């Protein structure tokens, strides 16, 4: 007889973890000692357990790594899904303890699959790609600010900062290319992505970093994960789907591709949910080292 799984909700904050387990609540520090204490507590259970937590601006990453190293099943769920579940259950109050309890109830009701751990290369690639996006935003902001400066000294400082940011972006681009080239799985996926007409190196790197599930999904599942699936939503436009991290870049890229090829406008767009740059910007990935 299959044992039932006990779902434990964890609300993650910068400094602490609020844990809800079968009516018992504990607050543990969100650091190595707290993670170790949580694992010891969980190991006392005679029945299988699965932890449910939300993405919390990166503060959950160390916890996920600790749990996965200890072979504890954990699921990282979307915040919007949990909030919708809470509203449907009539839970409008929001505190750390209530959030942990809601997460446990969400797990029991929907029984989500455990989140697969990322490889070391995948984690590094995601960090590199996130840092590049961060620097790109800073670069745009500083360039806009430079255009408004009239003070000579400040313009000199701004140009110096812009030059340093561009140098770091180039360094990150080389690091991303090296990471992909040195990992056979990532390299094969990158070659397949860039073989698609319109897909460039930057889009391939973004997809590999943010969608490690590629290669395991069909096209409908991939489009839904990217936030590009055309779900019907005609009742409350204010609650429309929130675009994923890759949705906006892919939409802009697809628009660029279509406008550069007028004949494609009359064809089905179902195969172009992951196109990005003009053909001139494409680069072949090197073979695995």
C-alpha positions in Angstrom: 0.0 0.0 0.0 1.3 3.4 -1.0 2.1 5.7 1.9 0.5 9.1 1.9 2.8 12.1 1.7 2.9 14.7 4.4 3.2 18.2 3.0 5.2 20.8 4.9 4.8 24.5 4.1 7.8 26.9 4.4 7.5 30.6 4.1 11.0 31.9 3.2 12.2 35.3 4.3 15.7 36.9 4.2 16.4 36.2 7.9 14.2 33.3 8.9 12.0 30.3 7.8 8.5 29.8 9.1 7.6 26.1 8.9 4.1 24.7 9.1 3.8 20.9 9.7 0.5 19.3 10.7 -0.5 22.1 13.0 3.0 22.7 14.4 4.8 25.9 13.7 8.5 26.7 14.0 10.7 29.6 13.1 14.2 28.8 12.1 17.1 31.0 10.9 17.5 31.1 7.1 21.2 30.1 7.3 23.2 26.9 7.4 22.3 26.1 11.1 18.6 26.6 10.5 18.7 24.4 7.4 20.5 21.6 9.3 17.9 21.9 12.2 15.1 21.6 9.6 16.6 18.5 8.0 17.0 16.8 11.4 13.4 17.7 12.3 12.1 16.3 9.0 14.1 13.1 9.3 12.2 12.2 12.5 9.0 11.6 10.4 8.1 8.0 9.8 6.0 8.9 6.7 7.3 10.4 3.5 7.4 14.2 3.5 7.5 16.9 0.8 8.3 20.5 1.4 6.5 23.3 -0.4 7.9 26.8 -0.7 7.7 29.9 -2.9 10.3 31.7 -4.9 11.5 34.5 -2.6 13.9 36.7 -4.5 16.7 34.2 -4.3 16.5 33.8 -0.5 15.2 30.3 -1.0 18.2 29.0 -3.1 20.5 28.0 -0.2 17.6 26.2 1.4 16.8 24.3 -1.8 20.4 23.2 -2.1 20.6 22.0 1.5 17.4 20.0 1.2 18.3 18.5 -2.1 21.7 17.5 -0.8 19.9 15.8 2.1 17.6 14.0 -0.4 14.5 15.8 1.0 11.8 16.3 -1.6 10.9 19.9 -2.1 8.7 21.8 -4.6 9.2 25.4 -5.6 5.8 26.8 -6.6 4.7 30.1 -8.2 3.5 32.7 -5.7 0.5 33.7 -7.9 -0.8 30.1 -7.8 -0.6 30.0 -4.0 -2.3 33.4 -3.6 -5.1 32.3 -5.9 -5.5 29.1 -3.9 -5.7 31.1 -0.7 -8.4 33.4 -2.1 -10.4 30.4 -3.3 -10.2 29.0 0.3 -11.3 32.3 1.7 -7.9 33.1 3.4 -7.4 36.8 2.9 -5.1 37.5 5.8 -1.4 37.3 5.1 1.3 36.7 7.7 4.4 34.5 7.7 2.7 31.8 9.7 -0.5 31.9 7.6 1.6 31.8 4.4 3.4 28.7 5.7 0.0 27.0 6.6 -1.4 27.9 3.1 1.6 26.4 1.4 1.1 23.1 3.3 -2.6 23.1 2.4 -1.7 23.9 -1.2 0.6 20.9 -1.4 -2.0 18.6 0.1 -4.7 19.7 -2.3 -2.7 19.8 -5.5 0.2 17.4 -4.8 2.7 19.0 -7.1 5.7 17.1 -8.4 9.1 17.7 -6.6 11.4 20.3 -8.2 14.3 18.6 -10.0 17.7 19.8 -8.8 19.8 21.8 -11.2 23.3 20.7 -12.1 26.3 22.8 -11.0 26.8 24.0 -14.5 23.1 25.0 -14.8 23.2 27.0 -11.6 26.4 28.8 -12.7 24.8 29.6 -16.1 21.7 30.9 -14.5 23.7 33.2 -12.2 25.9 34.4 -15.1 22.8 35.2 -17.2 21.0 36.9 -14.4 24.1 39.1 -13.7 24.2 40.0 -17.4 20.6 41.1 -17.5 21.2 43.1 -14.3 24.1 44.9 -15.9 22.2 45.5 -19.1 19.5 47.3 -17.1 22.1 49.4 -15.3 23.7 50.2 -18.6 20.5 51.5 -20.2 19.7 53.6 -17.1 23.2 55.1 -17.0 23.2 55.9 -20.8 19.8 57.6 -20.3 21.2 59.6 -17.4 24.3 60.6 -19.4 22.1 62.1 -22.0 20.6 64.5 -19.4 23.9 65.6 -17.8 25.4 68.9 -18.6 28.3 69.0 -16.0 31.6 68.0 -17.7 32.9 66.2 -14.6 29.8 64.2 -14.2 29.7 63.3 -17.9 33.3 62.0 -17.6 32.4 59.9 -14.6 29.3 58.5 -16.4 31.2 57.6 -19.5 33.8 55.8 -17.3 31.1 53.8 -15.6 29.5 52.9 -18.9 32.8 51.7 -20.2 33.3 49.5 -17.1 29.8 48.0 -17.4 30.3 47.2 -21.1 33.6 45.5 -20.2 31.9 43.4 -17.5 29.1 42.4 -19.9 31.7 41.2 -22.5 33.4 39.2 -19.7 30.1 37.6 -18.8 29.3 36.8 -22.4 32.6 35.0 -22.7 31.9 33.1 -19.4 28.4 32.1 -20.7 29.9 30.8 -23.9 32.6 28.9 -22.1 30.0 27.3 -19.7 27.9 26.1 -22.5 30.8 24.9 -24.6 32.3 22.9 -21.8 29.0 21.1 -20.8 28.0 18.5 -23.4 24.2 18.7 -22.5 24.1 22.4 -22.7 26.2 22.5 -25.9 23.9 20.1 -27.7 20.8 22.0 -26.7 22.4 25.3 -27.7 23.3 23.9 -31.1 19.7 22.7 -31.6 18.3 26.1 -30.6 20.6 28.2 -32.8 19.9 25.8 -35.7 16.4 27.3 -35.7 16.0 30.2 -38.1 16.1 33.4 -36.1 17.5 32.0 -32.8 20.7 33.7 -31.7 23.3 33.1 -29.0 21.7 35.5 -26.5 18.2 33.9 -26.8 19.7 30.4 -26.6 21.6 31.3 -23.4 18.5 32.9 -21.9 16.4 29.8 -22.6 19.1 27.4 -21.4 19.5 29.4 -18.1 15.8 29.9 -17.3 14.2 26.9 -18.9 16.3 23.8 -18.1 13.2 21.7 -18.9 13.8 22.2 -22.6 14.1 18.9 -24.3 11.6 17.2 -21.9 8.5 19.2 -23.0 6.3 19.3 -26.1 5.8 22.6 -27.8 2.6 23.4 -26.0 4.1 22.8 -22.6 7.2 24.9 -23.6 5.0 27.8 -24.7 3.0 27.6 -21.5 6.2 27.6 -19.4 7.5 30.6 -21.3 4.3 32.5 -20.7 3.4 32.6 -24.4 0.5 30.1 -24.6 -2.7 31.8 -25.8 -4.9 30.9 -22.8 -8.5 32.3 -23.0 -9.0 35.1 -20.4 -12.1 37.2 -21.1 -13.5 37.8 -17.6 -11.0 39.8 -15.5 -8.3 41.4 -17.5 -6.6 42.7 -14.3 -5.8 39.1 -13.4 -4.2 38.2 -16.8 -1.3 35.9 -16.9 1.9 37.5 -15.6 4.6 37.1 -18.3 7.6 34.9 -17.4 11.1 36.1 -17.4 11.6 34.9 -21.0 8.3 36.0 -22.4 9.1 39.6 -23.2 12.4 39.0 -24.9 10.9 36.2 -27.0 7.9 38.3 -28.0 10.2 41.2 -29.1 12.5 38.7 -30.9 9.6 37.0 -32.7 8.3 40.5 -33.8 11.8 41.3 -35.2 11.9 38.0 -37.1 8.5 38.4 -38.6 9.0 42.0 -39.7 12.2 41.0 -41.4 10.4 38.3 -43.3 7.0 39.6 -44.6 6.0 36.3 -46.1 6.1 34.7 -42.7 3.3 36.9 -41.5 0.8 34.8 -43.5 2.0 31.5 -42.0 1.3 29.9 -38.7 3.4 31.3 -35.8 3.2 28.2 -33.7 6.9 27.3 -34.4 8.2 30.7 -33.6 7.7 31.0 -29.8 11.4 30.9 -29.3 12.8 33.0 -32.1 14.9 36.0 -31.4 17.5 37.8 -33.5 18.1 38.5 -37.2 20.1 36.0 -39.0 23.2 38.2 -39.1 23.5 38.0 -35.3 23.6 34.2 -35.1 26.7 32.4 -34.2 27.5 28.7 -34.3 28.3 27.1 -31.0 31.6 25.2 -30.8 31.6 21.4 -30.3 31.8 20.1 -26.7 35.3 20.1 -25.3 
